[in-house]
Amino acid sequence: MKQFSSTELANRTGDVLAAAAQRPVTIAKHGKARFVVLTTEQFEAMQRGLDTRRSVHVSELDDAEASALISALQDSIEND
């Protein structure tokens, strides 16, 4: 998840909102994540339980899931 400082939020509001339009972003205060900014659609989907994300330990991933995770991480490193 992309993170902005509270100072960046004050000085670059447009950039923060543009990033949040793509995916949720965290706002950090004194280096620690304190808030999350997300679209209303994302928030409403969470409220309705439509968010299908889940958490698992990496040892529980099958080969296809592990490959998908590695690809997503590489994409994030290269593009964020």
DSSP file (Angstrom, degrees, kcal/mol; ACC not computed):
  #  RESIDUE AA STRUCTURE BP1 BP2  ACC     N-H-->O    O-->H-N    N-H-->O    O-->H-N    TCO  KAPPA ALPHA  PHI   PSI    X-CA   Y-CA   Z-CA
    1    1 A M              0   0    0      0, 0.0    24,-0.1     0, 0.0     2,-0.1   0.000 360.0 360.0 360.0 132.4    0.0    0.0    0.0
    2    2 A K  E     -a   25   0A   0     22,-0.5    24,-2.5    17,-0.1     2,-0.4  -0.421 360.0-152.7 -69.8 144.6    1.4    3.4   -0.9
    3    3 A Q  E     -a   26   0A   0     22,-0.2     2,-0.3    -2,-0.1    24,-0.2  -0.957  14.1-174.5-126.4 140.6    2.1    5.7    2.0
    4    4 A F  E     -a   27   0A   0     22,-2.7    24,-3.2    -2,-0.4     2,-0.1  -0.932  25.8-120.4-124.1 151.3    2.1    9.5    2.3
    5    5 A S  E  >  -a   28   0A   0     -2,-0.3     4,-2.1    22,-0.2    24,-0.2  -0.459  29.8-110.4 -82.4 164.8    3.1   11.6    5.3
    6    6 A S  H  > S+     0   0    0     22,-1.9     4,-1.8     1,-0.2     5,-0.1   0.840 121.9  55.0 -64.6 -30.8    0.6   14.0    6.9
    7    7 A T  H  > S+     0   0    0     21,-0.2     4,-2.4     2,-0.2     5,-0.2   0.914 106.4  50.2 -66.2 -42.8    2.8   16.8    5.5
    8    8 A E  H  > S+     0   0    0      1,-0.2     4,-3.4     2,-0.2    -2,-0.2   0.889 107.1  55.3 -62.2 -38.0    2.5   15.3    2.0
    9    9 A L  H  < S+     0   0    0     -4,-2.1    -1,-0.2     1,-0.2    -2,-0.2   0.925 111.4  44.1 -59.5 -43.4   -1.2   15.2    2.5
   10   10 A A  H  < S+     0   0    0     -4,-1.8     3,-0.3     1,-0.2    -2,-0.2   0.886 124.4  33.8 -67.8 -39.1   -1.3   18.9    3.3
   11   11 A N  H  < S+     0   0    0     -4,-2.4    -2,-0.2     1,-0.2    -3,-0.2   0.710 129.4  31.1 -93.0 -21.9    1.1   19.9    0.5
   12   12 A R     X  +     0   0    0     -4,-3.4     4,-2.3    -5,-0.2     3,-0.5  -0.262  66.3 147.6-132.1  46.5    0.2   17.4   -2.2
   13   13 A T  H  > S+     0   0    0     -3,-0.3     4,-2.7     1,-0.2     5,-0.2   0.871  74.2  54.1 -52.8 -42.6   -3.5   16.7   -1.7
   14   14 A G  H  > S+     0   0    0      1,-0.2     4,-2.2     2,-0.2    -1,-0.2   0.901 109.2  47.5 -60.5 -42.2   -4.1   16.2   -5.4
   15   15 A D  H  > S+     0   0    0     -3,-0.5     4,-2.3     2,-0.2    -1,-0.2   0.901 112.3  49.8 -65.8 -41.0   -1.4   13.5   -5.7
   16   16 A V  H  X S+     0   0    0     -4,-2.3     4,-2.5    -8,-0.2    -2,-0.2   0.937 113.1  45.9 -63.7 -46.5   -2.7   11.7   -2.6
   17   17 A L  H  X S+     0   0    0     -4,-2.7     4,-1.5     2,-0.2    -1,-0.2   0.866 110.7  53.3 -66.1 -36.0   -6.3   11.7   -3.9
   18   18 A A  H  X S+     0   0    0     -4,-2.2     4,-0.6    -5,-0.2    -1,-0.2   0.914 111.6  45.7 -64.2 -42.2   -5.1   10.5   -7.3
   19   19 A A  H >X S+     0   0    0     -4,-2.3     4,-1.9     1,-0.2     3,-1.1   0.909 111.2  52.7 -65.8 -41.5   -3.3    7.6   -5.7
   20   20 A A  H 3< S+     0   0    0     -4,-2.5    19,-0.5     1,-0.3    -1,-0.2   0.758  99.4  63.7 -67.5 -24.4   -6.3    6.8   -3.5
   21   21 A A  H 3< S+     0   0    0     -4,-1.5    -1,-0.3     1,-0.2    -2,-0.2   0.778 108.6  41.9 -68.2 -24.9   -8.5    6.7   -6.6
   22   22 A Q  H << S-     0   0    0     -3,-1.1    -2,-0.2    -4,-0.6    -1,-0.2   0.871 135.8 -24.5 -87.3 -43.3   -6.4    3.7   -7.8
   23   23 A R  S  < S-     0   0    0     -4,-1.9    -1,-0.4    14,-0.1    14,-0.1  -0.963  84.2 -70.1-164.0 158.6   -6.1    1.8   -4.4
   24   24 A P        -     0   0    0      0, 0.0   -22,-0.5     0, 0.0     2,-0.3  -0.222  48.0-161.9 -57.3 144.8   -6.2    2.7   -0.7
   25   25 A V  E     -aB   2  37A   0     12,-2.3    12,-3.0   -24,-0.1     2,-0.3  -0.925  11.5-128.4-125.7 153.2   -3.2    4.7    0.6
   26   26 A T  E     -aB   3  36A   0    -24,-2.5   -22,-2.7    -2,-0.3     2,-0.5  -0.764   9.3-146.4-100.7 149.9   -2.0    5.2    4.2
   27   27 A I  E     -aB   4  35A   0      8,-2.5     7,-2.9    -2,-0.3     8,-1.8  -0.973  19.0-155.1-113.5 122.7   -1.3    8.5    5.8
   28   28 A A  E     -aB   5  33A   0    -24,-3.2   -22,-1.9    -2,-0.5     2,-0.5  -0.768  10.3-165.2-102.6 142.9    1.6    8.4    8.3
   29   29 A K  E >  S- B   0  32A   0      3,-2.5     3,-1.4    -2,-0.4   -24,-0.0  -0.995  82.4  -6.2-124.9 124.7    2.2   10.7   11.2
   30   30 A H  T 3  S-     0   0    0     -2,-0.5    -1,-0.1     1,-0.2     3,-0.1   0.869 132.3 -56.7  56.6  38.8    5.6   10.7   12.8
   31   31 A G  T 3  S+     0   0    0      1,-0.2     2,-0.5    -3,-0.1    -1,-0.2   0.438 116.8 107.2  79.6  -0.2    6.5    7.7   10.5
   32   32 A K  E <  S-B   29   0A   0     -3,-1.4    -3,-2.5    -5,-0.0    -1,-0.2  -0.945  76.6-113.0-117.2 130.9    3.7    5.5   11.6
   33   33 A A  E     +B   28   0A   0     -2,-0.5    -5,-0.3    -5,-0.3     3,-0.1  -0.384  45.5 159.4 -60.0 127.1    0.6    4.7    9.5
   34   34 A R  E     +     0   0A   0     -7,-2.9     2,-0.3     1,-0.3    -6,-0.2   0.633  54.8  28.1-122.6 -27.8   -2.4    6.3   11.2
   35   35 A F  E     -B   27   0A   0     -8,-1.8    -8,-2.5     2,-0.0     2,-0.4  -0.922  58.2-144.3-138.1 159.5   -5.1    6.7    8.5
   36   36 A V  E     -B   26   0A   0     -2,-0.3     2,-0.5   -10,-0.2   -10,-0.2  -0.995   9.9-158.4-126.1 133.2   -6.3    5.0    5.3
   37   37 A V  E     +B   25   0A   0    -12,-3.0   -12,-2.3    -2,-0.4     2,-0.3  -0.953  26.6 152.9-110.8 126.6   -7.7    7.0    2.4
   38   38 A L        -     0   0    0     -2,-0.5   -17,-0.1   -14,-0.2   -18,-0.1  -0.945  45.2 -87.1-146.3 165.7   -9.9    5.0   -0.1
   39   39 A T     >  -     0   0    0    -19,-0.5     4,-2.4    -2,-0.3     5,-0.2  -0.295  36.0-116.0 -72.0 159.5  -12.7    5.6   -2.5
   40   40 A T  H  > S+     0   0    0      1,-0.2     4,-3.0     2,-0.2     5,-0.2   0.877 117.4  56.1 -61.3 -37.2  -16.3    5.5   -1.3
   41   41 A E  H  > S+     0   0    0      2,-0.2     4,-2.3     1,-0.2    -1,-0.2   0.920 108.2  46.5 -62.0 -43.3  -16.9    2.5   -3.6
   42   42 A Q  H  > S+     0   0    0      2,-0.2     4,-2.0     1,-0.2    -2,-0.2   0.913 114.0  48.5 -64.5 -42.0  -14.0    0.6   -1.9
   43   43 A F  H  X S+     0   0    0     -4,-2.4     4,-2.4     2,-0.2    -2,-0.2   0.929 111.8  48.4 -64.0 -45.5  -15.3    1.5    1.5
   44   44 A E  H  X S+     0   0    0     -4,-3.0     4,-2.1     1,-0.2     6,-0.2   0.884 109.3  53.1 -64.0 -38.5  -18.9    0.5    0.7
   45   45 A A  H  X>S+     0   0    0     -4,-2.3     5,-2.8    -5,-0.2     6,-0.7   0.908 109.7  49.0 -62.8 -40.5  -17.7   -2.8   -0.8
   46   46 A M  H ><5S+     0   0    0     -4,-2.0     3,-1.0     1,-0.2    -2,-0.2   0.918 110.3  51.0 -62.3 -43.1  -15.8   -3.5    2.5
   47   47 A Q  H 3<5S+     0   0    0     -4,-2.4    -2,-0.2     1,-0.3    -1,-0.2   0.855 111.3  47.5 -63.9 -35.5  -18.9   -2.6    4.5
   48   48 A R  H 3<5S-     0   0    0     -4,-2.1    -1,-0.3    -5,-0.2    -2,-0.2   0.498 114.9-115.9 -84.4  -3.8  -21.1   -5.0    2.4
   49   49 A G  T <<5S+     0   0    0     -3,-1.0    -3,-0.2    -4,-0.5    -2,-0.1   0.719  77.2 129.4  77.8  20.7  -18.5   -7.8    2.8
   50   50 A L      < +     0   0    0     -5,-2.8     2,-0.7    -6,-0.2    -4,-0.2   0.570  37.2 104.7 -84.9  -8.0  -17.7   -7.8   -1.0
   51   51 A D        -     0   0    0     -6,-0.7    -9,-0.0     1,-0.2     0, 0.0  -0.636  51.1-172.2 -75.0 115.3  -14.0   -7.6   -0.4
   52   52 A T        +     0   0    0     -2,-0.7    -1,-0.2     2,-0.0    -2,-0.0   0.327  38.7 126.3 -95.4   7.8  -12.8  -11.1   -1.1
   53   53 A R        -     0   0    0      1,-0.0     2,-0.3     2,-0.0    -2,-0.0  -0.303  36.1-177.1 -64.8 152.3   -9.2  -10.6    0.1
   54   54 A R        -     0   0    0      2,-0.0     2,-0.4     0, 0.0    -2,-0.0  -0.943  22.0-124.0-143.8 163.5   -7.9  -13.0    2.7
   55   55 A S        +     0   0    0     -2,-0.3     2,-0.3     2,-0.0    -2,-0.0  -0.939  32.5 162.7-115.5 138.5   -4.7  -13.4    4.7
   56   56 A V        -     0   0    0     -2,-0.4     2,-0.2     0, 0.0     5,-0.0  -0.969  42.0-101.7-144.3 156.7   -2.6  -16.6    4.7
   57   57 A H    >   -     0   0    0     -2,-0.3     3,-2.6     1,-0.1     4,-0.3  -0.577  37.0-117.2 -76.0 145.5    0.9  -17.5    5.7
   58   58 A V  G >  S+     0   0    0      1,-0.3     3,-1.4    -2,-0.2    -1,-0.1   0.797 113.8  65.2 -57.2 -27.8    3.2  -17.9    2.7
   59   59 A S  G 3  S+     0   0    0      1,-0.3    -1,-0.3     0, 0.0    -2,-0.0   0.690  96.6  58.1 -68.3 -15.4    3.7  -21.5    3.6
   60   60 A E  G <  S+     0   0    0     -3,-2.6    -1,-0.3     2,-0.0     2,-0.2   0.497  83.3 106.3 -91.1  -4.9   -0.1  -22.1    2.8
   61   61 A L    <   -     0   0    0     -3,-1.4     2,-0.1    -4,-0.3    -3,-0.0  -0.517  63.9-138.1 -77.7 139.6    0.2  -20.8   -0.8
   62   62 A D     >  -     0   0    0     -2,-0.2     4,-2.6     1,-0.1     5,-0.2  -0.381  37.6 -92.0 -83.4 176.2    0.0  -23.2   -3.7
   63   63 A D  H  > S+     0   0    0      1,-0.2     4,-2.3     2,-0.2     5,-0.2   0.881 126.0  49.2 -59.2 -42.0    2.4  -22.8   -6.6
   64   64 A A  H  > S+     0   0    0      2,-0.2     4,-2.3     1,-0.2    -1,-0.2   0.913 113.1  46.9 -65.5 -42.9   -0.1  -20.6   -8.6
   65   65 A E  H  > S+     0   0    0      2,-0.2     4,-2.3     1,-0.2    -2,-0.2   0.898 112.1  50.6 -65.8 -40.5   -0.8  -18.4   -5.7
   66   66 A A  H  X S+     0   0    0     -4,-2.6     4,-2.5     2,-0.2    -2,-0.2   0.911 111.0  48.6 -63.8 -42.5    2.9  -18.0   -4.9
   67   67 A S  H  X S+     0   0    0     -4,-2.3     4,-2.4    -5,-0.2    -2,-0.2   0.908 111.1  50.1 -63.5 -42.2    3.7  -17.1   -8.5
   68   68 A A  H  X S+     0   0    0     -4,-2.3     4,-2.4     2,-0.2    -2,-0.2   0.900 111.2  49.4 -63.4 -40.6    0.9  -14.5   -8.6
   69   69 A L  H  X S+     0   0    0     -4,-2.3     4,-2.5     2,-0.2    -2,-0.2   0.931 110.9  48.9 -63.7 -46.2    2.2  -13.0   -5.3
   70   70 A I  H  X S+     0   0    0     -4,-2.5     4,-2.5     1,-0.2    -2,-0.2   0.911 112.1  49.2 -61.2 -42.9    5.7  -12.8   -6.7
   71   71 A S  H  X S+     0   0    0     -4,-2.4     4,-2.4     2,-0.2    -1,-0.2   0.915 111.6  48.8 -62.4 -43.6    4.5  -11.2   -9.9
   72   72 A A  H  X S+     0   0    0     -4,-2.4     4,-2.3     2,-0.2    -2,-0.2   0.896 112.0  48.8 -64.6 -40.2    2.4   -8.6   -8.0
   73   73 A L  H  X S+     0   0    0     -4,-2.5     4,-2.4     2,-0.2    -2,-0.2   0.913 111.4  49.2 -66.1 -42.2    5.4   -7.8   -5.7
   74   74 A Q  H  X S+     0   0    0     -4,-2.5     4,-2.2     2,-0.2    -2,-0.2   0.908 111.5  49.7 -62.7 -41.5    7.7   -7.3   -8.7
   75   75 A D  H  X S+     0   0    0     -4,-2.4     4,-2.1     1,-0.2    -2,-0.2   0.909 110.8  50.0 -62.3 -42.8    5.1   -5.1  -10.4
   76   76 A S  H  X S+     0   0    0     -4,-2.3     4,-1.9     1,-0.2    -2,-0.2   0.907 111.0  48.8 -63.3 -42.3    4.8   -3.0   -7.3
   77   77 A I  H  < S+     0   0    0     -4,-2.4    -1,-0.2     1,-0.2    -2,-0.2   0.902 116.9  42.1 -63.5 -41.1    8.6   -2.6   -6.9
   78   78 A E  H  < S+     0   0    0     -4,-2.2    -1,-0.2    -5,-0.2    -2,-0.2   0.773 125.7  30.9 -78.2 -27.0    8.9   -1.6  -10.5
   79   79 A N  H  <        0   0    0     -4,-2.1    -2,-0.2    -5,-0.2    -3,-0.2   0.514 360.0 360.0-116.3  -5.9    5.9    0.7  -10.8
   80   80 A D     <        0   0    0     -4,-1.9    -3,-0.1    -5,-0.2    -2,-0.1   0.439 360.0 360.0-103.0 360.0    5.3    2.3   -7.4
